[in-house]
């Protein structure tokens, strides 16, 4: 009797477990599928799809997934009522799915995303007034670049700038500046008052020895200034409008050297230079360790010394034996 009762109890448990588990299993067997595209219908990857339960029975259920390279996504859910939306740092969706009742899997729940962009605008001036034709450059992540120029009143405007962090630089005849800004949707006002100037200094050497009287010229498309190094090889150029320049070092008998410098921030800069003589390198002389002119000089000096020694020997010989000279004259 006891065995019969135990058998009936085990059988009842085995029959009851599937009946309890099957609803939960059925609830997990629901998928929401769709595509994510931009306004030109190109697929977008990396877009986050979020489903938030809005039913009173389980309001805290949140499921997320990310669109793949082809723009497709799959979101497993339990049956219920949901608010489903797509989001991204660079894109937004204006059409989420609200209060969607899901009792079975659903396809074609697509999203069209609009790129999040802003407008950067402002005014560029200095102590004398607005600056026209100044270049405004914006560089963001992934080498994203936007450029514009100021008009005759010093104003500029750059539209359709993707939201994010940018380094904005201003380059003008009378100066420049740069700063890091965060661009958001809508209008972003960035105005500039350029008052800074830079100083460039350094030492010019040749073979580690300071060089005097070297011409040092700093120039751009509209600005140029030249100074000469002192006896200790030093130079200094002050009151340089901030910007990007080329510095040229020149002196007779030496190779001219050029170096680019970025002086867009008003401060002190240092640029040293090592100058090289013109002509053949030392290794191309026929005497080891000397160039061709010095090799020729050494050979000529050696020949002169040899000739002098030979003449002295001959003179000494004839002085000791003058009869040889008389014999030669009689012959």
C-alpha positions in Angstrom: 0.0 0.0 0.0 2.8 2.4 0.8 4.6 1.6 -2.5 1.4 2.3 -4.3 0.9 5.7 -2.6 4.6 6.7 -3.2 4.2 5.8 -6.9 1.1 7.9 -7.2 2.8 10.9 -5.5 5.8 10.7 -7.8 3.6 10.5 -10.9 1.6 13.5 -9.8 4.8 15.6 -9.4 6.1 14.6 -12.8 2.8 15.6 -14.4 2.7 18.9 -12.5 6.2 20.1 -13.3 5.7 20.4 -17.1 2.4 22.1 -16.6 4.2 24.8 -14.4 7.3 25.1 -16.6 5.6 25.3 -20.0 4.0 28.8 -19.6 7.4 30.3 -18.7 9.0 28.6 -21.6 6.3 29.8 -23.9 6.8 33.3 -22.6 10.4 33.4 -23.6 9.7 32.2 -27.1 8.9 35.7 -28.5 11.3 37.8 -30.7 11.0 41.4 -32.0 13.0 41.8 -35.3 13.6 44.8 -37.5 16.1 47.0 -39.4 17.7 50.3 -38.4 18.5 52.8 -41.2 19.4 56.4 -41.6 17.3 58.9 -43.6 19.0 57.8 -46.9 18.0 54.2 -46.1 21.6 53.1 -45.4 21.9 50.5 -42.6 23.2 51.7 -39.3 25.2 49.5 -36.9 25.7 50.0 -33.2 22.3 51.4 -32.5 20.8 50.4 -29.1 17.3 49.0 -29.2 15.5 49.2 -25.8 12.3 47.5 -24.8 10.7 48.7 -21.5 7.7 46.9 -20.1 4.7 49.2 -19.3 2.3 46.6 -17.9 1.3 46.8 -14.3 2.3 43.1 -13.8 6.0 43.6 -14.4 6.9 47.3 -15.0 10.7 46.9 -14.3 11.5 44.6 -17.3 14.0 46.3 -19.6 15.7 44.4 -22.5 18.3 45.8 -24.9 20.3 44.8 -27.9 22.4 46.4 -30.6 22.0 46.5 -34.4 24.5 44.6 -36.4 26.6 45.6 -39.4 23.7 45.1 -41.7 21.4 47.2 -39.5 19.4 44.2 -38.3 18.5 43.5 -34.7 16.7 40.8 -32.7 15.2 41.4 -29.3 14.0 38.4 -27.2 11.0 39.3 -25.0 8.3 37.9 -22.9 4.7 38.5 -23.9 3.4 41.9 -22.6 3.0 45.6 -23.3 6.2 47.5 -24.2 7.7 50.8 -25.2 10.4 50.1 -27.8 12.9 52.8 -28.9 16.2 53.2 -30.7 19.0 55.4 -29.4 22.6 56.4 -30.2 25.0 59.2 -29.3 25.1 60.3 -33.0 21.5 59.5 -34.1 18.0 59.9 -32.8 14.7 58.3 -33.6 11.6 60.4 -33.7 9.2 57.5 -34.0 9.4 55.0 -31.0 6.8 52.2 -30.7 4.7 53.0 -27.6 2.3 50.6 -25.8 2.8 47.8 -28.2 1.1 44.6 -27.1 3.1 41.5 -27.9 1.7 38.0 -27.7 3.9 36.5 -30.4 7.0 37.3 -32.4 6.9 40.4 -34.6 8.9 41.3 -37.7 9.5 44.6 -39.5 9.7 46.7 -36.4 12.0 49.1 -38.2 13.6 52.4 -37.1 14.7 55.4 -39.2 17.4 57.4 -37.5 18.2 61.1 -38.0 21.8 62.2 -37.5 22.1 64.5 -34.5 23.7 67.7 -35.8 24.2 71.2 -34.6 25.3 74.6 -35.9 28.5 76.4 -34.7 28.5 80.1 -35.2 30.2 83.2 -33.8 32.3 86.3 -34.3 36.1 86.8 -34.7 37.7 90.1 -33.7 40.7 91.7 -32.1 41.3 95.0 -30.4 40.8 96.9 -33.7 37.6 95.4 -34.7 36.2 92.4 -36.7 38.5 90.1 -38.6 37.5 89.1 -42.1 38.7 86.0 -44.0 39.9 84.2 -40.8 39.9 80.4 -41.2 37.7 78.5 -38.7 38.7 74.8 -38.5 37.0 72.0 -36.5 38.6 68.6 -36.0 36.6 65.8 -34.3 36.9 62.1 -33.6 37.8 60.0 -36.6 39.4 62.9 -38.4 36.1 64.6 -38.9 36.8 68.1 -40.2 34.7 71.2 -40.8 36.0 74.5 -42.1 34.7 78.0 -42.8 35.9 81.6 -43.2 34.6 84.7 -41.6 32.8 87.3 -43.7 33.6 91.0 -43.9 31.9 91.6 -40.5 33.9 88.8 -38.8 31.0 86.4 -38.6 31.1 82.7 -39.4 28.5 79.9 -39.5 29.1 76.1 -39.8 25.9 74.0 -40.2 25.2 70.2 -40.0 28.0 69.6 -37.5 27.8 66.1 -36.0 27.4 66.4 -32.2 30.5 65.6 -30.2 33.8 67.0 -29.0 35.9 69.1 -31.3 39.1 71.1 -31.3 38.3 74.5 -32.9 41.1 76.7 -34.2 41.1 80.2 -35.6 43.9 81.3 -38.1 44.1 84.9 -39.1 46.6 87.4 -40.3 46.7 89.1 -36.9 46.7 86.1 -34.7 45.0 82.8 -33.9 43.7 80.6 -31.1 42.3 77.2 -30.4 40.1 75.5 -27.8 38.2 72.3 -27.2 34.4 72.5 -27.3 31.4 70.2 -27.0 28.9 70.6 -29.9 25.3 69.8 -29.1 22.1 69.9 -31.2 20.9 73.4 -32.0 23.0 76.5 -32.1 26.5 76.6 -30.5 27.9 80.1 -30.1 31.7 80.3 -30.2 33.1 83.8 -30.5 36.8 84.8 -30.4 38.8 87.9 -29.5 42.4 87.5 -30.8 44.9 89.5 -28.8 47.8 87.1 -28.3 51.2 87.2 -30.0 54.1 84.7 -29.8 57.9 84.8 -29.4 60.3 82.4 -31.1 63.9 82.0 -29.9 66.7 79.5 -30.3 70.4 78.8 -31.0 72.0 78.0 -34.3 75.1 75.7 -34.4 77.4 74.0 -36.8 79.3 71.0 -35.4 78.1 71.9 -32.0 79.7 75.4 -32.3 77.5 78.5 -32.2 77.1 80.3 -35.5 77.0 84.1 -35.8 75.4 86.1 -38.7 72.9 83.4 -39.7 69.7 84.9 -41.2 66.6 83.6 -39.6 63.4 84.3 -41.4 59.9 83.4 -40.2 57.2 83.6 -42.8 53.6 82.7 -43.8 51.5 83.7 -46.7 51.0 87.3 -45.4 53.7 87.8 -42.8 57.5 87.7 -42.8 60.3 88.9 -40.5 64.1 88.3 -40.5 66.7 88.6 -37.7 70.4 87.7 -37.5 72.0 85.5 -34.9 74.4 87.0 -32.4 78.0 86.0 -31.7 76.8 83.1 -29.5 74.4 81.9 -32.2 71.3 83.1 -30.4 68.2 84.7 -32.0 64.8 85.9 -30.9 61.8 87.1 -32.8 59.0 88.8 -30.8 55.5 90.0 -31.5 54.7 87.3 -34.0 51.0 87.0 -34.8 49.8 83.6 -33.7 49.5 81.1 -36.6 51.4 78.5 -38.6 54.8 79.5 -40.1 58.0 78.3 -41.9 61.3 79.3 -40.4 64.3 79.5 -42.8 68.0 79.5 -41.7 70.6 80.6 -44.2 74.2 81.7 -44.4 76.8 81.8 -47.2 78.7 78.6 -47.5 76.1 76.6 -45.6 73.1 74.6 -46.7 69.8 76.4 -46.2 67.4 74.7 -43.7 63.7 75.1 -43.2 61.4 74.0 -40.4 57.6 74.4 -39.9 56.4 75.8 -36.6 52.9 76.0 -35.1 52.5 79.2 -33.1 48.7 79.2 -32.9 48.8 79.5 -29.1 50.4 82.8 -27.9 53.4 81.9 -25.8 57.2 81.4 -26.0 58.6 78.8 -28.4 62.1 77.4 -28.9 63.6 76.2 -32.2 67.3 75.3 -32.4 69.0 74.4 -35.7 72.2 72.6 -36.7 73.7 73.9 -40.0 75.8 71.9 -42.4 78.5 73.2 -44.8 78.0 73.1 -48.5 80.1 70.9 -50.7 81.0 67.2 -50.7 80.6 65.3 -47.5 83.7 64.4 -45.5 83.6 60.8 -46.6 83.9 61.8 -50.3 87.4 63.2 -50.0 90.3 61.0 -51.3 92.0 61.4 -47.9 90.2 59.6 -45.0 88.6 62.1 -42.7 88.9 65.1 -45.0 86.6 66.5 -47.7 87.9 67.2 -51.3 89.2 70.8 -50.8 91.1 69.9 -47.7 92.4 66.7 -49.3 93.9 68.8 -52.2 95.3 71.3 -49.7 97.1 68.6 -47.7 98.5 67.0 -50.9 99.8 70.4 -52.2 101.4 71.1 -48.8 103.0 67.8 -48.8 104.4 68.3 -52.3 105.8 71.7 -51.3 107.4 70.3 -48.2 108.9 67.5 -50.2 110.3 69.9 -52.9 111.8 72.0 -50.2 113.5 69.1 -48.5 114.8 67.8 -51.9 116.3 71.2 -52.7 118.0 71.4 -49.3 119.5 68.0 -49.8 120.8 68.9 -53.2 122.3 72.1 -51.9 123.9 70.4 -49.0 125.5 67.8 -51.3 126.9 70.3 -53.7 128.2 72.4 -50.8 130.2 69.5 -49.4 131.5 68.4 -52.9 131.8 71.6 -55.0 134.0 69.7 -57.6 130.7 68.0 -58.7 129.3 71.4 -59.6 132.5 72.3 -61.5 132.4 68.9 -63.3 128.9 69.5 -64.3 129.7 72.9 -65.6 132.7 71.6 -67.6 130.6 68.9 -69.1 
